[in-house]
Amino acid sequence: MTNFINGRFLTQKTSGVQRFAREIVKALDRQLTATRGGDEWVLLAPQGVVIDMPLSAITQRHVGGFSGHLWEQTQLFGAARRGKLINLCNSGPVLHGKSLTVIHDAMIFRTPENFSRPYRAVHGTLGHLLSRRGRIATVSEFSKRELNETIGAKDVTVIPNSCEHLASITPDDAVLQRLGLTPGRYLLFVGSPTPNKNILRAVEAICLMGDQAPDFVVVGAAASTVFRADLPGTQNGVPQNDCVKFAGRLSDEEIVALYTHANALVFPSLYEGFGIPPLEAMLLGCPVLSSNIATSQEVCGEAALYFDPNDPHDIARAIVHLAENPDLRREMIDRGHRRAALFSWDRSASALLRAVSGL
């Protein structure tokens, strides 16, 4: 039987979900190349999409001229209907009976107010239907419990994220000079400008520190998408604090440089299905200051210093505590390296293969 991979992620900007898809497919291809046998594997993508995956054992093929959900529900379904189908990014054709769909979190069900009505309608319905028509996988034990409670998903496979893709990237240290940063004298945030990321509370914590505040570099979010123009301390949606530096979207090389030279990563999320940045930071020797939500504690274990994400004073306390204890910082770096080593794209690809074999 042929195993098909939904390549719609190739049409999307790379965030955590798309990163998962790309790295899992590459790890899967390495394993299939090594075994040199078994079923045929085909990655399907819409016509006109650049298929840039460096694959050997997995065939890459264009099919259909539609895009988005229409392509998934019609042309992808038609091309994959006689085989098994792996959907790696939260959605897929609901009519396919032999599918495995990775739903990364239950946020749309837990915090529907953070999504537009059309998005809620489409993805909420897809989640319920896909959990009944095929198999569901997710990225953490926390999300497994959440999907069971919200959509009744049963027998959910956990296929964790990892971070070692950054180990082979050469850092572009020029980004520090461009942003006016001193190595070891700034804090870092990496993420999208969605409400669950809770950037505002972290900025409030920085502001509470007054003259003692370090630079705080926010990667991946424009100021106007995070702050309302009418918030105290902002003007036209930009915080009036010289310590806060919005870097926007950066290359992997620039992000690796920022991780490598940061005093710590601040991860203030209110809700996550997994949360890749803490693992990336730990891999690269950057201590992690994290919210005390269940997912972060599952991923980071004893390698992070935790705070209450709803209390900017507690966030500031964690920042100061790390800054005043260099021995603790060195210990956290060692713990972080050990923690990051527990996760592997190859092991996650093996979990995916086992789940697909059971379809």
N, C-alpha and C positions, 0 to 999 in steps of 0.2 A: 504494500500500500504506500502511496505517496503522502508525505507530510508537508503541508503547505504552511508558510509563515506569512502572516498579514504584514505587508511592508508599508502600510499607510504612514508609519512613523517617519519614513524618509521624506515625506512632504511637510514635516513640521519642524519648527525650531527646536534645538536640543535643550531640553530642561531635564529634570530628574527622571521623568518617565521615559523620554526618548533615549536618554543615556542608558537606562536599564536595557531597553530593547537592543540598541546597538552592541553593547558589551556582551549581552547574553548570546546574541546571534554569532558574534565572533568567537566566543568561547565554545559554543556548540559546534561551529565549523571546525575548530581545532580538534575536538574530540572525534568528530565524524571522519576527519582526514586521517587521524591516527588509527581508527578501527578499520577503515576501508571496506565497509560492507554494510549490509542491512538495507533499510528502506531508502527510497529516493527522497531528497529534501529540496524544496523549491521555495524561494522567496519571491512573492508576487507584489508588484507595485503598479500604480496607474501609469498610463502612457504619458510621456513627457517629463516624468520625474527622473532626476539623475540618480542612478543606482551606483553608489560609490563605496559599497562594502567590499573590503578585500577578502573575498571568500574563495575557497578551493573546492570543498565537498558539496556545498549548497549552491544549486543553480539559481541564477537571478533572472527574472522574466517580467516583462511588462504585460499588463492585461487591462483592456478597457480604457475608455477615454474620460470617464466621469472622475469625480474627486469626492473626498470627505465621506460622510455617512452614506450618500447615494452609491458611491463606488463600493463601499463595504457590503451593503445590503443586497446589491444586485450583481455587479460584475465580479467582485471577489468571490461571492457565494457561488456563482456559476462556474468559475474556474476551479474552485476548490471542493466542489460538492462531492466528488468521488474519492476524496481522501480525508485525512485528518487535518484540522486547521488550528494553528497556534496564533492567538491574538495577544500581543504583549503590552498593549497600551489602553486598557480600560474598555474597549469596544470591539465589536465584530458582528458578523451577520447572524441574526437571531434564528434563522431557519436551519443553520448548520447543526446537525445532531452529534457530530463527532469533533467537538471543539474544546480547546482549553483556553480560557481567557484570564489574563492576569489583571485583576482589579486592584489598584495600588492602595486604595484607602476607602473609607466609608464617609468621607467628608461631605459629600453631596447629600447624604442622608442625615448626618449629625448636625451640619450647619448649612441648611439649604438657603438661608438668607444671604450667604456669601456668593451665590450664583444667580445668574439671570434666569428668568422664568423659562425661556426656550431651552437653555442648557439643562436646567433641572428636569424638564419634561423629557428630553431626549435621553440623557444619561441615567436618570432615575429609572425610566422604563427599561433601558437596555440592561442595567444591572439585574433587575428582577427576572427578565426573560432569559438572559444568558446563564444565570445560576440554575435555571430549570431545564434548559435545553442541553447544556453541556456541563463541563467541569470548570470550576473556578480555582485559580491560584492567587496568591497575594505575597507580599514582601516581608511580613513580620507576623509573629504570633499575636500581637495586639490587633493588627488588621484582620487576622483570621477570626478573632473573637467578635470584632465589630461587624464584619460581614455576616456572620452567623446571626447576630442579634438584629441587624437592620433588614437584611433581605432573605434571611433563612438559608444562606449558603451552607451546604453540608460537604463534608469530606474535602475541605479546602487544603491544597498543597501550599506550603510556605517555600518560596524561592527568593532568598534575600538579595538585596543589593550588595555591591562591593565597591572597592575604591582603587584597586591596584592599577587601573588604566592610567592613573596620573604618575606612576612611578617612572615611566619611560619618557615623560615629557620634559624637555629642557626649559627651565624657567627663564622668562624674559624680565630681567631685573630692571630694565629701563622704565617699567611702569612705576616704580617707587619714586624716581626722580620726577616723572611727569605729574604724579599726584602730590609731590612735595612731602614724601614720607621718610622718616628715619627708621631703619631696621630696628625691631624690638620695641618701638615706641608707639605702636598703633594697635587697635583692635579691628577685627574683621568680621563682616557679615556677608554671607554668600546665599542668595536665594531670590525668589520672585516676589513681586510686590503684592501678594495676596494677603487678605486679612489675617489668615492663620499664622503668617510669619511673624506678626507682632513687632514689626520694626519700631513703631512709635514708642513702645515702652522702653526699648533699649536706648533710643535717643533721649528719652526723658531721664533715664539713669545717667547718661553721659552729662546731661545738662546739670543734674544735681551735684555733680562733682566739682563744678566751678572751675577755678584755675588749675585744679589737679587733674582735670579731664584729659585723657589721651585722645589722639586722633581716632576717629571711628570711620572706617571705610566700608561703604555699602556697595556691594557688587551685585548687579543684576536688576536694580530697581531705580527708576527715575524718581526724583523727589516729588514731582507733581502727582504721581500715581500712589504715593504713600500718604502724603499729608494733605489735609484739606486747607484751603486758603484762609479759612476763618479760625484756625487753631491758634491759641496763644503761642507766641514765639516764632510764628511763621509769617512769611510775606510771599504772596503769589505761590503758595504751596511749597516754599523752600524754608527749612528751618534756619533761623538766624543764629547759627552757632558755627564758628569757624572750625570747630573740631570735626564736624560731620562732613564727610566728603563722599558725594555720590559719583561712583565711577561708571555706572551704566553697565552694559554687557561688555565683557572682556574675553579675550582669547584664553584657551586653556593654559598657554604658556605664561600669560600675565597672572592668571589666577594661582597657578603653582608658585610663582614668585611671591605673591602676596601671602599665601599660606606659609611659605618657608620663613618669611621674615617677620610675621606678625607676633605680637606678644601673646595673643589668644584669639580664638574664634568665639564670637558671641552668637548663640543659637537660641533665640527667645520664643520659639514657636509655641503656639497654643494647641495645635493639633497636627500630627504627621502620620502618614502611613508607615514611614521608615525614617527618612531624613539622611541624605547622603553626605552633606557637608561635614558633619562631625567625624565621620569615618575618613574622609579625604584629609581633613586637618590632622588627625592622629597619625595617618600614614606618613605625612610630611613633617612631623615633629612640631606641630602647632597645638598647644593645650586647648581644651574645649571647656567653655563656660556655657552650660545648657539649662534650659527650662527643665523642671522636674516632672514633665509629662511621662506617661508610661512607656511610650515608644522610645523616647530618648534613653530612658534607663535600661530598656531592653537592648538597645544597640550599643550604648556606651559603657554600660556596667559601672565598674569602679574607676574608669579612666577619665571621667569628667567631674567638674565641680558644678553642683546644681544650685538653682535659684527658683523662686516663685515668679513665673513669667508675668503675673498680674501686678507685681509690686516693684516699681522702679527702684525703690530704696534697697530691696534685696538684691536686685541685679547689680546696683552700684557696690553693695557690700562684697559680692563675689569678685567683682573687678579689682577692688582695692585689696582684698585678701590675697589674691594671686600675685598682684604687683608687689606686695610687701613680704612675700615668702618665696624667695628664689629657689630654696630647696624643694618646696612643694611643686614649683613649676618643673624642675628637672625630673621629679618623681612622676608627674603627670605625663611628661613626654615619654618616659619609659613605659608607663602603663598604656599609653595610647598606641605605641608601636605594637605591643603585645595584643592589644584588643583588635586593632585593624587586621592583624595577621589571621584572626579567626574567620574572616570573611574572604571569599574567593569567587570570582566569576566562573571559574572552572567547576567548583563544587555546586554552584547554583545551576549551571548548565546540566550537570548530572542529575540534579533534582528535577529539572524540566524534562529530561529524557525519561526518567522513571514515571513521571506523571503522564506523559504522552503515550507511553507503552500501555498504560491502563485504560486508554480511551476505547 
